[in-house]
Amino acid sequence: MSNIEKKEQNLNLLIDKLNSISLSYSQPEYEIEKIKIERNELSNNKKKIEKQNQELMREHKYLKEKLQKLQLEVSQKSELEERFKKDIEDLSQETESLVGEIDKWQM
């Protein structure tokens, strides 16, 4: 379980506990307000973290796709480079063969 998931689970548990506190307890009003404020802060933090997580997931997906495209590009360029090297080698051998033929005719 990732760190974010653990934090989210802990926040959810805490929010559930805060929601389940009954007002029937003989708690002073300021404590009840304090608990409500804390609950709202936790809820807001949770929403903020979820939003950040969604943004990170979108960015991750974008970067992953970009990496795949770059890998494909590199692969294609490598193929072209190999073909180019082979063509140069073939031309080099052909040139040597022609030079040999020319030397035969000149003798």
C-alpha positions as CSV (number, residue, x, y, z in Angstrom):
1,M,0.0,0.0,0.0
2,S,1.5,3.3,-1.0
3,N,2.1,6.2,1.4
4,I,-0.7,8.3,-0.1
5,E,-3.1,5.4,0.2
6,K,-2.2,4.9,3.9
7,K,-2.7,8.6,4.6
8,E,-6.0,8.5,2.8
9,Q,-7.1,5.5,4.8
10,N,-6.1,7.1,8.1
11,L,-7.9,10.3,7.1
12,N,-11.0,8.4,6.2
13,L,-10.9,6.5,9.5
14,L,-10.4,9.8,11.5
15,I,-13.2,11.5,9.6
16,D,-15.5,8.5,10.2
17,K,-14.7,8.7,13.9
18,L,-15.3,12.4,14.1
19,N,-18.6,11.9,12.3
20,S,-19.7,9.2,14.6
21,I,-19.1,11.3,17.7
22,S,-22.5,11.9,19.2
23,L,-23.6,15.3,20.4
24,S,-25.3,13.6,23.3
25,Y,-22.0,13.6,25.2
26,S,-21.8,16.3,27.8
27,Q,-19.1,18.2,25.9
28,P,-18.8,21.9,26.1
29,E,-19.9,23.8,22.9
30,Y,-16.4,25.0,22.2
31,E,-15.1,21.4,22.0
32,I,-17.8,20.5,19.6
33,E,-16.9,23.4,17.4
34,K,-13.3,22.5,17.7
35,I,-14.0,19.0,16.5
36,K,-16.2,20.2,13.7
37,I,-13.4,22.6,12.5
38,E,-10.8,19.8,12.7
39,R,-13.1,17.5,10.8
40,N,-13.6,20.1,8.1
41,E,-9.8,20.7,7.9
42,L,-9.2,17.0,7.5
43,S,-11.9,16.7,4.9
44,N,-10.4,19.7,3.0
45,N,-6.9,18.2,3.2
46,K,-8.2,14.9,1.9
47,K,-9.7,16.7,-1.1
48,K,-6.5,18.6,-1.7
49,I,-4.5,15.4,-1.6
50,E,-6.9,13.6,-3.9
51,K,-6.7,16.4,-6.4
52,Q,-2.9,16.4,-6.3
53,N,-2.9,12.6,-6.7
54,Q,-5.1,13.0,-9.8
55,E,-2.8,15.6,-11.3
56,L,0.2,13.4,-10.6
57,M,-1.5,10.4,-12.3
58,R,-2.3,12.5,-15.3
59,E,1.3,13.7,-15.5
60,H,2.6,10.2,-15.1
61,K,0.4,9.0,-17.9
62,Y,1.5,11.8,-20.2
63,L,5.2,11.2,-19.4
64,K,4.8,7.5,-19.9
65,E,3.3,8.0,-23.4
66,K,6.0,10.5,-24.2
67,L,8.7,8.1,-23.2
68,Q,7.1,5.4,-25.3
69,K,7.1,7.7,-28.3
70,L,10.7,8.6,-27.8
71,Q,11.7,5.0,-27.5
72,L,9.9,4.2,-30.7
73,E,11.7,7.2,-32.4
74,V,15.1,5.9,-31.1
75,S,14.3,2.5,-32.4
76,Q,13.4,3.8,-35.8
77,K,16.5,5.9,-36.0
78,S,18.7,3.0,-35.0
79,E,17.1,0.9,-37.9
80,L,17.8,3.7,-40.3
81,E,21.4,4.0,-39.1
82,E,22.0,0.3,-39.5
83,R,20.6,0.4,-43.0
84,F,22.8,3.4,-43.8
85,K,25.9,1.6,-42.5
86,K,25.0,-1.5,-44.6
87,D,24.5,0.6,-47.7
88,I,27.9,2.3,-47.1
89,E,29.5,-1.1,-46.7
90,D,27.9,-2.4,-49.9
91,L,29.1,0.7,-51.8
92,S,32.5,0.3,-50.4
93,Q,32.8,-3.3,-51.5
94,E,31.4,-2.4,-55.0
95,T,33.9,0.4,-55.3
96,E,36.8,-1.9,-54.4
97,S,35.5,-4.4,-57.0
98,L,35.4,-1.7,-59.6
99,V,38.9,-0.4,-58.7
100,G,40.1,-4.0,-59.1
101,E,38.5,-4.3,-62.5
102,I,40.0,-1.0,-63.6
103,D,43.4,-2.1,-62.5
104,K,43.0,-5.3,-64.6
105,W,42.1,-3.3,-67.7
106,Q,45.0,-0.9,-67.3
107,M,47.6,-3.7,-67.1
